[in-house]
Amino acid sequence: MILIVLILLVGILCSCENEPEVLIEASIVTEGGRFLQGYPVRLSAKTPPKTKIDHITFFWDFGDGLVEEGLEVEHIYPDTGIYEIRLTLEGRTNSKSDVRTIKVKPSLELLTSVSISVDEPSGLTLGAGNTSLWTVSDRTGDVYQLDFSGQIMETINFNGGDLESICFDSRDSTFWIGRESSNSILHIDSVGNILLERLILGVSEGSGLEGIDIDTENIRLYAIKEKDNSVLITLNDSLETLHYERIGFAPDFSGVCYSESMEKLWLLSHESASVYLADTTGSMISAYGINMNQPEGIVYDDESGLFYIVDDATERLNTYGFWGQTPSF
């Protein structure tokens, strides 16, 4: 009896050791369609059904000198560039590998994110002395002054309806506002009185005006048409069109900001979740990714090198900076 039990046990052990392993396959799955400097890249291994993953080691080589094990991993690339990711699956009897090449693109570093009590904020500008921010509400049509923690400091009850953009004119502490529904730009004083309003020609087809800013030294206003043939329009302070340029390097545009120190424009795209540096004729120079749902307004502080961007969907104010230091252009 004892001999029979031992024979059966040996037979079971041999059967387990010699059991044919399901052929393993390695396949890299990446989450998301783009990869940004400084933000997690999420990776997972795809295996065929019935694969016994408890007998498999998942080994990742991220192509930057770092490695990790696991079925699902996250990795941050601090530098831009092209990286070859290799996944190797090691089983009891065989191994398989898969390779994926990704391009890590430049991005802006998220420094702070705060909630603001403004319904559907759309458009952003720095106030007097760069000590506060102003935004407009697409829903209420009012104008709001914010501190940098997102708290409302003052409200101008303008009731303008469908306001999409705003810029502060430091020459006389007035505001220039874009109204999308009428494709017009308004010049208002500090209490909401309309000083000038003009229909802007050439933006009536498809979507309307989405951003506006001013170069006070050269007395130039820059307005942006969102999409369906996006347009950068340059105007004087009588709202006469000086230059009209179609631009198409992004799927849409939701904000524009003039940088006095660079004498260039920062353009914001909602659909690509990116910030673009362009010259004043609308030619793109460089691009930076951001992690926001629906960015609708942007302003750049030349002194601090910080970006302030407002999100229409989540009603948040995000502060971004360059990784490491402000680059020279």
DAMO-V243398 format. One record per backbone hydrogen bond with DSSP energy under -0.5 kcal/mol. CO is the residue of the C=O (numbers start at 0). NH is the residue of the N-H. E is the energy in kcal/mol with one decimal. If there is no record, write none. Layout:
# DAMO-V243398
co-><CO,CO>
nh-><NH,NH>
e-><E,E>
This chain:
# DAMO-V243398
co-><0,1,2,3,4,5,6,7,8,9,10,11,12,13,15,26,28,29,34,35,38,39,40,41,42,43,44,47,50,51,52,56,56,57,57,58,59,59,60,65,67,70,72,74,75,76,80,82,82,84,85,86,87,87,88,88,89,93,95,97,99,99,101,101,102,102,103,104,105,108,108,111,113,115,117,118,119,122,124,126,127,131,132,133,134,135,135,136,136,137,140,141,142,143,144,144,145,146,149,150,153,154,155,155,161,161,164,166,167,168,168,168,173,174,175,176,177,177,177,178,178,179,182,183,184,185,185,186,186,187,188,192,192,195,197,198,199,207,210,212,213,214,214,219,220,221,222,223,223,224,225,229,230,230,231,232,233,233,234,235,239,242,244,254,256,257,258,258,263,264,264,265,266,267,267,268,272,273,274,275,275,276,276,277,278,281,282,285,287,288,289,293,296,298,299,300,300,304,305,306,307,308,309,309,309,310,310,314,315,315,316,317,318,318,319,320,322>
nh-><4,5,6,7,8,9,10,11,12,13,14,15,16,17,18,45,43,31,104,38,76,41,74,30,72,28,46,50,52,54,55,58,89,59,69,87,61,67,85,61,59,44,42,40,77,37,103,84,101,99,60,97,58,89,90,95,56,90,88,86,84,101,82,103,34,104,80,36,288,110,320,318,316,117,120,138,137,135,133,129,130,126,145,124,143,121,137,140,162,161,159,136,155,134,152,153,132,149,116,146,144,156,142,157,179,180,177,175,169,171,172,173,168,187,166,185,163,164,179,182,183,182,199,178,197,176,187,194,195,174,191,188,194,186,184,200,202,225,223,221,215,218,219,214,234,212,232,209,210,230,252,246,224,232,244,222,241,242,220,238,235,233,231,267,265,259,262,263,258,266,277,256,275,253,254,273,289,268,287,266,277,284,285,264,281,283,278,276,274,107,291,311,309,307,301,304,305,321,300,319,298,317,295,296,311,314,315,115,310,317,113,308,110,111,306,108,324>
e-><-2.0,-2.1,-2.1,-2.3,-2.4,-2.4,-2.1,-2.0,-2.4,-2.5,-2.1,-2.2,-2.3,-2.2,-0.7,-3.1,-2.0,-0.5,-2.9,-1.8,-0.5,-0.6,-2.0,-2.1,-2.7,-2.9,-0.5,-1.4,-1.5,-1.8,-1.6,-0.7,-2.4,-0.5,-1.8,-2.8,-0.5,-1.9,-2.7,-2.2,-3.5,-1.9,-2.9,-3.1,-0.7,-2.8,-3.2,-0.7,-2.7,-2.7,-2.6,-2.3,-2.6,-0.6,-0.6,-1.9,-2.4,-2.9,-3.3,-2.9,-3.4,-0.5,-2.6,-0.6,-0.5,-0.6,-1.9,-2.7,-2.4,-0.5,-2.0,-2.7,-3.3,-1.1,-0.7,-0.9,-2.6,-0.5,-2.7,-2.1,-1.4,-2.8,-3.4,-1.8,-3.1,-2.9,-0.5,-1.7,-0.6,-0.9,-3.0,-1.9,-3.2,-2.5,-3.6,-1.2,-2.8,-2.0,-0.6,-2.2,-3.0,-0.7,-2.3,-2.1,-1.8,-0.6,-1.8,-2.5,-0.8,-1.0,-1.5,-1.1,-3.0,-2.6,-2.1,-3.0,-2.6,-1.1,-0.6,-0.7,-1.7,-0.7,-2.9,-2.9,-2.1,-2.9,-0.6,-3.7,-1.5,-2.7,-1.3,-2.2,-0.6,-3.3,-2.2,-0.7,-0.7,-2.5,-2.1,-3.1,-0.8,-0.9,-1.9,-3.4,-2.5,-1.8,-3.2,-3.0,-1.0,-0.6,-1.2,-2.1,-2.8,-0.6,-2.5,-2.8,-3.7,-1.8,-3.0,-2.0,-1.7,-2.8,-3.1,-2.5,-3.2,-0.6,-2.0,-1.0,-3.1,-0.5,-2.8,-2.1,-3.2,-3.2,-1.0,-1.3,-2.5,-2.5,-2.5,-3.1,-0.5,-3.7,-1.3,-3.0,-2.0,-0.5,-2.1,-2.5,-3.2,-2.2,-0.8,-2.2,-2.0,-2.7,-0.8,-2.4,-0.7,-0.5,-2.9,-2.5,-1.8,-3.0,-3.0,-1.0,-0.6,-1.2,-0.8,-2.4,-2.8,-0.6,-2.4,-2.6,-3.3,-1.2,-2.9,-3.1,-1.9>
